[in-house]
Amino acid sequence: MCAVLYAELAEVYSRLEETPGKLEKTEIIAKVMKGVDEELLGIISQLLMGRVFPEWSGLELGVGPSMLYEAIAFVCGVAPKDVKRAVAEAGDAGSAAEELLKRKVQQTLIARRLSVREVYSTFERIARASGKGSHQRKLKLLAELLSHAEPLEARYIVRTVLGELRVGVAEGLVRDAIALAFSVPASAVERAYMLCGDFGEVARRAKHEGEEGLRSIRMKPGTPVKPMLAQLAPSLEKVLQELGTAAVEVKYDGARVQIHKRGEELWIFSRRLENVTSALPDVAERAKRCITATTAVVEGEAVAVDPETGKPRAFQEILRRFRRKYDVGKMVAEIPFEVFLFDALYIDGEMLIDLSFEERRRRLEGAVKPERGFELAEQLITGSAGEAEAFYEKALEMGHEGIMLKSLRAPYVPGARVGYMYKLKPVMETLDLVITGAVWGTGKRAGWLSSYELSARDEDTGELLPVGRVGTGVTEEQLQEFTEMLRPLIISQEAEEVRLMPKVVVEVAYQEIQRSPNYASGFALRFPRVVRVREDKSPEEADTLQRVRELYESQRQAP
Ligand code: AMP
């Protein structure tokens, strides 16, 4: 597999789909990695995971099921409603497109074969089509692509567009495959990937420079790093017992920001690594002024404060600011932000992630001249449960979400939920889940999509598996809002039940997690309730099945 035809990739997909074993899958991918042209390594890695663009690229195809079906209908010479019917019958849009094309292929001959690069660059052109007439342009590009596709190729192009590749490959497998292909430790691949976010670069280094090359990958201001995640504290006492003397910090209720500075240049990235610099000029300006180091990567929480009451604003309003593309100045005045910094990953040319948190905080203090609205997170170093408890109560009294408990000795592990940082809050932990299905309501709810199927992602396979349905507790207004949001995502419908393109992430509260044979995940949420839509999270970032299991276990351990 050298110049790589898309047909060859489709064959690989098909083999992966038929191979359930993780090890065998890893071997299949490793073989691809070894044989493929170097500059294709990045693209192939993305495509194998069923993602077209890395999260931080800011690129999205912007194609929903109805446009896709229109394109399939056009290419196959049938009506869009025939495509819909075929999808409902096959239970999968990819297989439906494959079947429809098979019928058509008998009549015409495909003149030209698609290469992986060509498919990818068409995806790029589709993503970049915006503004007036973009619908038609996207549709034309998509139809052109499908008109050159053989049936098996169409199966995977269609699934890729819908974000439902279903070949059971997630980041972990690609990581292991690179390790296997180039004989380097998986941990070194993982770390390098977390730092540069590009499997192509990681694979090239592994191939030519081995483990040492991977270790020499440095973080660069301007390229975001996956944030380290917090674990749920079993209890304050237990965490302090484990950590000994620890850093106790206020848990601010806002949105995480990663601020990068290089000389006069400044970037702000969201938690999902989108570049949000232009939406936050006030934060950028303060950061430029207050970060005294020449180069830096620091992390903090951006909190929206009501200028009149001084109280924190709702999370939704924070996100409104993050997404804003026009009238930014007006939003700055309406919803001013304050930033509380809590970590430093890189300062003046030095990468700090392997240093202890204690040392990183010290470096942070040395690199920032705080001012009102751009401050360091309030912190108490203590080993005493009594002192920590008092700090916790004070934090809650002041309207904060809770506290963080951090190991003073621990390094920063990008992208991982390791036990170096715990969060403690009074309310029950919620789950961020993807809506993968819904039901058309009847009676008073006729015409509205209700009863949403909630799914968690299996970390190993990337598959989304249902853990429950939520219907009750949704107001009429919300029903309408959800229907508008979900209707364009309908992939197929059977009776009143629809399957949805996995796009929308919701935060869900529940009473308990139970074991259940009713759902493919093996778990079911008892009395789930939607708290809010998590616009700041992509489906890739939703909570995993592994986390559901962890919460299930921790709930069993609770007194
Ligand atoms: P959660 O999103 O519930 O997993 O909680 C972890 C999040 O809390 C982080 O991603 C930050 O956005 C936020 N946070 C607020 N204050 C702090 C702090 N002092 N240290 C670390 N994270 C914080």
Residues whose N, C-alpha, C, O or C-beta is under 5 A from the ligand:
A	BS01	AMP	A230 E249 V250 K251 Y252 A255 R256 E301 F342 A377 M404 K423
